[in-house]
Amino acid sequence: MRAARLIRMALLVQSSPGLTADALARELEVSRRTVIRDAQALQEAGVPVRAERGRAGGYHLAPGHRTRLTTLHPTEAETLYLSGLPSALRDLGLSDAADTARLKLSATLLPSLRAAAESSVRRFHLDAPAWFREPSAPELLPELARAVWSDRTVRVTYARPGRDDAVTRLLEPYGLVLKAGVWYVVGRVPAGRDGAWRTYRVDRVTSLTPTEDGPFVRDPSFDLTAHWRANATEFARTLLRSTATLRLTERGLGRLPAVADPAGVAEALASASAPDADGRVTLDLPVESDEVAFAQLSELGADVEVLAPKSLRARFHEHVRALAALYGVADQR
């Protein structure tokens, strides 16, 4: 604890010469007496911190001296570019490195570390989590992140939604994306197979084994941010593997975009019927699964009626019966 405070004090004096004992005490959240003791400890450790009196006084380093504490480890330099989302750093297993880096934020990156910072931008694009939702932290995420950092080919097994069988393939993991609280890995199937790009939800990766080969050769033209922006909508549409036929009131139709997947809503609205005699509109909404559709459409209450599939309609029927029993309403069916 004290060692970290001494490092921070040395960096503060270096980056802001002339800070008084009271100013340093406020920055370090300690007493003025502790600042004086810490200054003496730094002097004994060979850091030439000195206190000067007068209007231009305060704490200074000896002229021409710059502490070597500003030298960043490459991992620290990389994590500076991700420090805006502490939860993401924690999920990736990088929170300790980020804590160390924050002690050195006032120092300028050395030219030799600029490549490390650019490396971070190329490998991670963080799309902020949705409101009222904590990002998921899949068990294999830290290990997958290590493979991304080291350009290590991995063998992954992926559980496909709505199917009992899983798929296993080699993958060159180029980057990780945090989208609305869900982590995705973007990678390429090695040349010699189909060379295609793949995007997987990390929480559906059930096993991961790094290969014994050396690092794969990263395509220098690959831009993770541009790739994600160009393919995110298409990928989101591939997740919608089922269709639900719905009848909606005018209010339900207006609220649908707020509860369902945007890619599916846009397609459904384009093919919606004209209002019937009751003012309800019928449409086919692409959905991921019965479970996901039930969770989304339940928010619309009586403003939506599920016509198909039968399994989803039955789920709503049982839900309504349970609510009626809970609130003492007789079943009218």
Secondary structure per residue as TSV (DSSP state, phi and psi in degrees):
chain	resnum	aa	ss	phi	psi
A	1	M	-	360.0	-49.5
A	2	R	H	-67.8	-37.5
A	3	A	H	-59.5	-43.3
A	4	A	H	-63.9	-38.3
A	5	R	H	-67.3	-38.8
A	6	L	H	-64.1	-40.7
A	7	I	H	-62.1	-44.8
A	8	R	H	-65.0	-39.1
A	9	M	H	-63.5	-44.2
A	10	A	H	-60.3	-40.8
A	11	L	H	-69.2	-37.6
A	12	L	H	-63.4	-43.8
A	13	V	H	-65.4	-36.9
A	14	Q	H	-69.6	-43.6
A	15	S	H	-82.3	-23.8
A	16	S	S	-134.9	72.4
A	17	P	T	-58.4	143.3
A	18	G	T	96.6	1.8
A	19	L	B	-62.9	135.0
A	20	T	-	-80.5	170.1
A	21	A	H	-61.9	-38.1
A	22	D	H	-66.4	-40.6
A	23	A	H	-65.4	-42.4
A	24	L	H	-65.5	-37.1
A	25	A	H	-61.6	-40.4
A	26	R	H	-67.1	-42.5
A	27	E	H	-65.3	-38.8
A	28	L	H	-92.8	-6.1
A	29	E	T	58.2	46.9
A	30	V	S	-133.8	179.3
A	31	S	-	-82.3	163.3
A	32	R	H	-62.3	-37.3
A	33	R	H	-63.3	-38.6
A	34	T	H	-64.7	-38.0
A	35	V	H	-60.6	-44.2
A	36	I	H	-62.7	-42.6
A	37	R	H	-64.9	-41.7
A	38	D	H	-65.5	-36.2
A	39	A	H	-62.9	-40.3
A	40	Q	H	-65.9	-39.2
A	41	A	H	-64.2	-38.6
A	42	L	H	-65.0	-40.6
A	43	Q	H	-61.3	-41.7
A	44	E	H	-68.4	-24.3
A	45	A	T	-87.3	1.3
A	46	G	T	97.9	4.5
A	47	V	-	-93.3	113.4
A	48	P	-	-76.6	69.1
A	49	V	E	-86.0	132.9
A	50	R	E	-139.4	148.7
A	51	A	E	-100.5	132.6
A	52	E	E	-119.1	146.1
A	53	R	-	-94.5	170.6
A	54	G	S	95.4	-178.8
A	55	R	T	-62.7	-32.9
A	56	A	T	-100.4	24.2
A	57	G	-	-82.2	-150.7
A	58	G	E	100.8	-170.2
A	59	Y	E	-91.6	135.8
A	60	H	E	-137.0	159.6
A	61	L	E	-91.8	155.8
A	62	A	-	-56.9	144.7
A	63	P	T	-52.4	131.9
A	64	G	T	83.1	-5.4
A	65	H	-	-91.2	134.5
A	66	R	-	-132.4	127.0
A	67	T	-	-68.6	143.2
A	68	R	G	-76.3	-2.4
A	69	L	G	-64.9	-15.2
A	70	T	G	-79.0	-7.1
A	71	T	-	-71.2	118.8
A	72	L	-	-91.5	141.4
A	73	H	-	-71.7	144.2
A	74	P	H	-51.1	-38.6
A	75	T	H	-63.5	-37.5
A	76	E	H	-65.4	-42.0
A	77	A	H	-62.4	-39.9
A	78	E	H	-66.0	-41.0
A	79	T	H	-72.8	-19.1
A	80	L	H	-57.0	-31.9
A	81	Y	T	-82.0	-2.6
A	82	L	T	-117.3	4.2
A	83	S	T	-70.6	-7.1
A	84	G	T	-72.9	-15.7
A	85	L	-	-126.5	85.5
A	86	P	H	-55.9	-36.4
A	87	S	H	-64.8	-34.3
A	88	A	H	-66.5	-41.3
A	89	L	H	-61.8	-41.2
A	90	R	H	-62.7	-45.0
A	91	D	H	-61.5	-35.8
A	92	L	H	-82.2	-5.8
A	93	G	T	79.6	24.4
A	94	L	-	-113.6	10.2
A	95	S	H	-65.0	-36.0
A	96	D	H	-65.0	-42.3
A	97	A	H	-64.6	-37.6
A	98	A	H	-67.1	-39.4
A	99	D	H	-60.5	-41.2
A	100	T	H	-66.9	-41.0
A	101	A	H	-63.4	-35.2
A	102	R	H	-65.1	-22.5
A	103	L	T	-70.2	-13.7
A	104	K	T	-118.6	16.5
A	105	L	T	-63.0	-28.7
A	106	S	T	-77.5	-11.2
A	107	A	S	-88.9	151.8
A	108	T	-	-84.0	138.6
A	109	L	-	-61.7	135.4
A	110	L	-	-68.5	148.5
A	111	P	G	-54.7	-33.5
A	112	S	G	-67.8	-14.3
A	113	L	G	-102.5	-0.5
A	114	R	H	-63.2	-34.6
A	115	A	H	-63.7	-35.4
A	116	A	H	-65.5	-40.2
A	117	A	H	-64.5	-43.4
A	118	E	H	-64.4	-33.7
A	119	S	H	-60.0	-40.0
A	120	S	H	-63.1	-44.7
A	121	V	H	-63.0	-36.3
A	122	R	H	-72.7	-24.2
A	123	R	H	-100.8	-21.1
A	124	F	E	-134.4	125.6
A	125	H	E	-120.6	116.7
A	126	L	E	-101.1	111.7
A	127	D	-	-98.7	115.0
A	128	A	-	-53.5	146.0
A	129	P	-	-62.6	158.3
A	130	A	-	-70.3	160.3
A	131	W	T	-63.1	147.7
A	132	F	T	59.2	30.2
A	133	R	-	-144.7	128.3
A	134	E	-	-86.4	138.4
A	135	P	-	-60.3	140.9
A	136	S	-	-75.2	154.5
A	137	A	-	-126.7	82.1
A	138	P	-	-58.1	146.7
A	139	E	T	-59.1	-38.0
A	140	L	T	-89.1	3.1
A	141	L	H	-61.2	-48.6
A	142	P	H	-58.4	-40.9
A	143	E	H	-66.3	-39.6
A	144	L	H	-66.8	-37.5
A	145	A	H	-62.7	-38.4
A	146	R	H	-63.3	-37.4
A	147	A	H	-66.3	-36.9
A	148	V	H	-64.7	-45.6
A	149	W	H	-61.3	-39.0
A	150	S	H	-96.4	4.8
A	151	D	T	54.4	48.4
A	152	R	-	-103.3	125.1
A	153	T	-	-66.8	139.0
A	154	V	E	-129.2	154.5
A	155	R	E	-102.3	118.3
A	156	V	E	-117.5	145.8
A	157	T	E	-111.2	129.3
A	158	Y	E	-124.9	126.5
A	159	A	E	-83.8	120.0
A	160	R	-	-86.7	131.3
A	161	P	T	-62.5	137.3
A	162	G	T	78.3	5.2
A	163	R	-	-133.1	148.5
A	164	D	S	-82.1	-24.6
A	165	D	-	-89.2	148.6
A	166	A	E	-109.2	161.5
A	167	V	E	-116.6	139.9
A	168	T	E	-121.4	131.2
A	169	R	E	-156.3	160.3
A	170	L	E	-77.1	143.2
A	171	L	E	-143.0	133.7
A	172	E	E	-93.4	102.5
A	173	P	E	-78.8	110.3
A	174	Y	E	-86.6	-30.6
A	175	G	E	-171.1	166.6
A	176	L	E	-120.0	143.0
A	177	V	E	-129.0	133.3
A	178	L	E	-103.7	109.8
A	179	K	E	-119.7	115.7
A	180	A	T	49.6	42.2
A	181	G	T	84.7	2.8
A	182	V	E	-119.5	133.2
A	183	W	E	-88.5	138.3
A	184	Y	E	-128.8	146.6
A	185	V	E	-110.0	133.9
A	186	V	E	-109.8	125.8
A	187	G	E	-153.2	-179.5
A	188	R	E	-128.3	137.5
A	189	V	-	-70.9	129.7
A	190	P	-	-55.0	150.6
A	191	A	T	-57.7	146.5
A	192	G	T	105.7	-19.5
A	193	R	T	-105.5	-112.0
A	194	D	T	-112.4	-5.6
A	195	G	-	62.8	17.0
A	196	A	-	-86.4	155.5
A	197	W	E	-82.5	144.7
A	198	R	E	-130.9	149.5
A	199	T	E	-128.8	126.3
A	200	Y	E	-127.0	143.7
A	201	R	E	-72.0	127.5
A	202	V	G	-65.3	-32.8
A	203	D	G	-70.7	-6.6
A	204	R	G	-103.4	1.9
A	205	V	E	-81.8	114.7
A	206	T	E	-93.8	-20.2
A	207	S	E	-153.0	151.8
A	208	L	E	-148.1	126.0
A	209	T	E	-132.8	116.8
A	210	P	E	-65.8	144.3
A	211	T	-	-79.5	166.9
A	212	E	S	-85.2	-5.4
A	213	D	S	-69.3	165.1
A	214	G	-	-74.2	-176.8
A	215	P	-	-59.1	142.5
A	216	F	-	-76.8	160.0
A	217	V	-	-86.4	111.2
A	218	R	-	-72.5	134.3
A	219	D	-	-67.5	113.9
A	220	P	T	-66.0	-17.0
A	221	S	T	-87.0	-7.7
A	222	F	-	-71.1	129.1
A	223	D	-	-120.5	109.5
A	224	L	H	-60.7	-45.2
A	225	T	H	-62.4	-46.9
A	226	A	H	-64.6	-39.7
A	227	H	H	-62.4	-45.3
A	228	W	H	-63.5	-45.4
A	229	R	H	-62.5	-37.1
A	230	A	H	-75.4	-26.5
A	231	N	H	-115.8	-4.9
A	232	A	H	-62.1	-44.0
A	233	T	H	-64.5	-43.9
A	234	E	H	-64.2	-40.4
A	235	F	H	-64.3	-43.0
A	236	A	H	-59.3	-37.5
A	237	R	H	-67.5	-32.9
A	238	T	H	-67.7	-21.3
A	239	L	T	-74.3	-20.1
A	240	L	-	-89.7	89.7
A	241	R	-	-98.5	-6.6
A	242	S	E	-125.4	173.7
A	243	T	E	-135.5	135.6
A	244	A	E	-116.0	128.6
A	245	T	E	-92.4	125.4
A	246	L	E	-127.0	150.6
A	247	R	E	-114.5	126.3
A	248	L	E	-126.7	142.7
A	249	T	-	-72.8	172.3
A	250	E	H	-60.5	-40.6
A	251	R	H	-66.9	-40.9
A	252	G	H	-62.8	-38.5
A	253	L	H	-64.1	-39.1
A	254	G	H	-69.0	-30.0
A	255	R	H	-89.2	-13.5
A	256	L	H	-54.6	-44.7
A	257	P	H	-61.4	-21.0
A	258	A	H	-82.6	-15.5
A	259	V	H	-116.9	-23.6
A	260	A	S	-107.1	170.7
A	261	D	-	-67.2	128.2
A	262	P	H	-54.6	-39.6
A	263	A	H	-61.8	-40.3
A	264	G	H	-73.6	-36.7
A	265	V	H	-64.5	-43.6
A	266	A	H	-59.6	-41.9
A	267	E	H	-67.9	-40.5
A	268	A	H	-66.5	-44.1
A	269	L	H	-64.6	-30.8
A	270	A	H	-68.4	-23.7
A	271	S	T	-113.8	15.1
A	272	A	-	-67.6	145.8
A	273	S	-	-77.9	169.4
A	274	A	-	-71.7	155.3
A	275	P	-	-60.0	139.5
A	276	D	-	-84.3	-168.4
A	277	A	T	-62.1	-26.8
A	278	D	T	-90.9	2.6
A	279	G	S	81.1	11.7
A	280	R	-	-95.7	147.4
A	281	V	E	-109.6	137.1
A	282	T	E	-103.8	136.3
A	283	L	E	-153.0	163.0
A	284	D	E	-106.3	116.8
A	285	L	E	-105.0	118.4
A	286	P	E	-64.7	131.6
A	287	V	E	-133.8	163.0
A	288	E	S	-77.4	-42.9
A	289	S	-	-167.2	169.4
A	290	D	H	-59.0	-42.1
A	291	E	H	-62.2	-47.4
A	292	V	H	-67.2	-42.7
A	293	A	H	-62.1	-40.0
A	294	F	H	-62.5	-44.4
A	295	A	H	-63.2	-39.1
A	296	Q	H	-73.8	-49.9
A	297	L	H	-74.7	-20.8
A	298	S	G	-59.4	-27.1
A	299	E	G	-68.3	-16.5
A	300	L	G	-87.4	-9.4
A	301	G	G	56.7	-133.2
A	302	A	G	-78.0	2.1
A	303	D	G	-83.9	1.0
A	304	V	E	-137.4	140.2
A	305	E	E	-123.5	127.0
A	306	V	E	-86.3	121.4
A	307	L	E	-94.2	-33.9
A	308	A	E	-158.5	154.6
A	309	P	-	-75.6	165.4
A	310	K	H	-60.2	-36.2
A	311	S	H	-64.0	-38.6
A	312	L	H	-73.9	-39.2
A	313	R	H	-62.7	-41.2
A	314	A	H	-63.3	-35.2
A	315	R	H	-65.6	-40.7
A	316	F	H	-67.4	-37.5
A	317	H	H	-61.6	-45.2
A	318	E	H	-65.6	-34.8
A	319	H	H	-65.5	-43.0
A	320	V	H	-65.3	-42.3
A	321	R	H	-60.7	-40.5
A	322	A	H	-66.2	-40.0
A	323	L	H	-66.0	-41.1
A	324	A	H	-61.6	-41.9
A	325	A	H	-66.5	-38.6
A	326	L	H	-65.8	-38.9
A	327	Y	H	-99.3	7.2
A	328	G	T	72.8	31.2
A	329	V	-	-98.1	128.5
A	330	A	-	-67.4	140.7
A	331	D	-	-72.9	117.8
A	332	Q	-	-89.7	-4.3
A	333	R	-	-85.1	360.0
